Amino acid sequence: MDGKSNPVFSSLSTQELTERYVLGNYGRFPIACESGEGVWITDESGQRYLDFAAGVAVCALGHCPEVMVKALSDQGSRLIHCSNLYQIRKQAELAGFLVENVMKRPGKVFFCNSGTEANEGLIKVARKRSWTKFGPEAGKSTIVTCLHSFHGRTLGGMAATGQDKIKKGFDPMAPGFIHVPYNDPAALRAAVDQHTAAILFEAIQGEGGVHVASPEFFAEAARLRDEFDLLIMYDEIQCGMGRTGDWCGWRGISGGTTPVEPDAVSWAKGIGGGFPMGAFWTADEHASVMGPGSHGSTFGGTPLACAVSLAVLNEIEHSGILANVRRQETRIREAVAQWESPLIQELRGAGLLLGFALDPAQMAKVEGFTESGQTPSIYLVNALRNQVHLLTVPAGEQVVRWLPPLNVTDDEVDDALDRFHTLLSTLFPR
Ligand SMILES: Cc1ncc(COP(=O)(O)O)c(C=O)c1O
């Protein structure tokens, strides 16, 4: 039954229907998206927006790219789903791509449906590996993660996350997680002991405000791995899959230093280009602990999901998209350096995961800001959407995030820069 066949539905706006029937767990902005093409999204009123949110780093090739539509149609008319009780060719090919082209290291891949599930998998790998290698009596099961991290909303992902606002009201938390300040090597060392199974962190904290991990933090994690025989695991859900201009976020930000390679990695978001998918990789020496019966997912790695993901990843690999990401970052940084807007304190991040950090003292001078009761990031995201029709995402209270499609063009980037700059000049005339 769709909206047209039910008179009650058709008399209600999308917002009214949503408020009546959908769980109110999201603070939604008041536009209803209807169609999309490339970097453009159109709402129900016909208003077009330049989409630099891209489903929060999901739509790697923009909206409805031809390669995805074709893969959906081709595979959709052949075989959509079959159980993991059977061999699935596309799943095996996709795993091969992730091992050979992305990781470029021997390992094995597991497929699931979301980021938080991928992290659940990492946590299980770390614990099972310790249990198998050291025995249950060793109690080597703790996972050290970072403050301001975001690892998802399931019970494990939430416990791993280093943000109280995500956990509030959901106690008791799953045990076995310790949180340390990001980029604080001494705190990391102090938190690790013989009970530590793994260290888990993001190469760039996206939700936490677009902060990049320092070489010193990586180096300390590597030393602790050697000393305590633990795993290093990267949550690549937001910063992976080409976002930094490299397939791997930790390599993309290494800037000339030798990257610290992980023992396990989680992916989601961009891996399916908009088709729901998550996955994790772990090195061959740890993968063997996850034998038959150790883990599973009914929907993980279906023929359809894997065919679509393969089409997306092949397009990124063979169309110069990683180089485009690096080039657009440089173009954006050069343009923003010329702005001299008092509202922008700093441009952080890497590739096309960029955060404009706002100056709260200067924001307080913007007419209407204080009365709005909004955080600087929400206020600016709202103003960008309403006044110049540019979609962006808040990251914490002070940062506006850009996560455009990885194949965004020069003209589209120039357009977004222009819209942003125009808005800043309107809010803060000099
Ligand atoms: C770094 C990181 N990890 C995990 C997640 C959770 O992913 P999902 O919403 O697909 O469960 C997110 C989502 O924003 C994320 O950015």
The ligand as an SDF file (V2000), in Angstrom:
LIG
                    3D

 16 16  0  0  0  0  0  0  0  0999 V2000
   33.6320    5.7540   12.2000 C   0  0  0  0  0  0  0  0  0  0  0  0
   32.2590    5.1440   12.2530 C   0  0  0  0  0  0  0  0  0  0  0  0
   32.1140    3.9260   12.7970 N   0  0  0  0  0  0  0  0  0  0  0  0
   30.9070    3.3210   12.8570 C   0  0  0  0  0  0  0  0  0  0  0  0
   29.7890    3.9380   12.3620 C   0  0  0  0  0  0  0  0  0  0  0  0
   28.4600    3.2350   12.4320 C   0  0  0  0  0  0  0  0  0  0  0  0
   28.0600    2.8440   11.1660 O   0  0  0  0  0  0  0  0  0  0  0  0
   26.5340    2.3950   10.8980 P   0  0  0  0  0  0  0  0  0  0  0  0
   25.6820    3.6080   11.1100 O   0  0  0  0  0  0  0  0  0  0  0  0
   26.5360    1.9180    9.4820 O   0  0  0  0  0  0  0  0  0  0  0  0
   26.2290    1.3150   11.8670 O   0  0  0  0  0  0  0  0  0  0  0  0
   29.8940    5.2190   11.7910 C   0  0  0  0  0  0  0  0  0  0  0  0
   28.7040    5.9280   11.3010 C   0  0  0  0  0  0  0  0  0  0  0  0
   28.6670    7.1360   11.2030 O   0  0  0  0  0  0  0  0  0  0  0  0
   31.1670    5.8330   11.7410 C   0  0  0  0  0  0  0  0  0  0  0  0
   31.3310    7.0520   11.2170 O   0  0  0  0  0  0  0  0  0  0  0  0
  1  2  1  0
  2  3  1  0
  2 15  2  0
  3  4  2  0
  4  5  1  0
  5  6  1  0
  5 12  2  0
  6  7  1  0
  7  8  1  0
  8  9  2  0
  8 10  1  0
  8 11  1  0
 12 13  1  0
 12 15  1  0
 13 14  2  0
 15 16  1  0
M  END
$$$$
